[in-house]
Amino acid sequence: MSTADGQHEFDEAGVDMDNLTEQDLLLLAELDVLFDKVDPVPADLVERVQFAIALEDLDVEVARWERAEELAGVRGAGPNTVTFTVEDLTIMVSFAPAGAGYRFDGWLVPGGPHTVEVRVAGHSSTTAEADEGGRFAVDDVPKGTTQLVVHLANGTGSRPRTIVTPTLML
Amino acid sequence: MAVDTWDGLTGHDPWEGLTGHDRHAACLVAARAGNRKALDVLVADLTPLVWHVTRSQGLDKVHAEDVVQTVWLALLRHLDRLQQPKALAAWLIVTARREAQRAKTTGFDRETPVAAEDLVDIPAQVDGPEQHALRDDRDRRLWAAFKQLTDRCQKLLTLTVLSGRAQYDAVAEALEMPRGSIGPTRGRCLTSLRELLDSEGGPQ
């Protein structure tokens, strides 16, 4: 974190490109074009990122996606369960087809009366309150690019925290 | 409100007509003042950089997409801490690399990761999608030669190219190489690449 924050270190790490010949630069330019041809950015990725960062509050912490088998103890949770973690919080959500969309059943650990917001691209977001045990449910989540935003219930005096996940494609 | 003020004063986007480093600098300044459109422009311009850095770490496409999103989301609360616009590309490169490593070490092995190398090492006679992309024979030969370089050389040249693209060079930092050794190593890598490319018309 400190490394990423300080541009001084990068200034010092700057590499001079002066000793490259014109021939070198041409070859590097060819490679540059080639990278995008060989391994193009997935078509909708930019759009998904733009949706994911279009948040009211930018002071957010990012929960990382733990792919199905990665957490000991949640095996057998099923393929329709996803888990995100950030430092001291785990977000588990299972989704089941319901109506034209999905029903979400989730669990926040540790529990608390947190507010869970489900954002779906092209739709207004839905919120649900978790119970003291951290359980929450959201009905009628439309299909589409979906993101969870968890507003942590803060104890008196503590700073409000907002946790966001990368998008899911449902 | 900052958005309205800014647009109202200038009548156009502050990055309009700018390219490269100047454009990103203008976007970053505007984004820090609350201009959301500026953030979208940065995402559109620099996601290829983040993508290729992530993929160069050997992540498959599905995991790489997660990492790219994570990197941009993580940037949000760092916006105010990036004093110099040129620090943005460096931050993106280093964060993408770190997040990719993290994704690789957290149980990702069970999914039999497909390394970037494997995806493109499709023999020419197999009509894979990667080969379709490489219509040009020169491209195909250059790529084949590139993939024969050592892993170290591939990473060094990839980061050199991407850093040049972002007009900022964090190669030494990202590779954890002493600054003085980058130049000579890169020279050798480029010489190898040229020799591979020239040898007998290049490999199929």
Interface residues (C-beta under 8 A of the other chain):
Chain A: T3 A4 D5 Q7 E9 F10 E12 A13 G14 V15 D16 M17 N19 L20 Q23 D24 L27 L28 E30 L31 D32 L34 F35 D36 K37 V38 D39 P40 V41 P42 L45 V46 R48 V49 Q50 A52 I53 A54 L55 L58 D59 V60 E61 V62 R64 W65 E66 R67 E69 E70 L71 V164 P166 T167
Chain B: R36 L39 D40 V43 A44 T47 P48 W51 H52 R55 K61 H63 E65 D66 V68 Q69 T70 W72 L73 A74 L76 R77 H78 L79 R81 L82 Q83 Q84 K86 A87 A90 W91 V94 T95 R98 E99 R102 A103 T106 G107 F108 R110 E111 A116 L119 V120 E130 A133 L134 D139 L142 W143 F146 L157 T158 T160 V161 L162 S163 G164 R165 Y168 D169 A170 V171 A172 E173 R179 I182 G183 R186 G187 L190 L193 R194
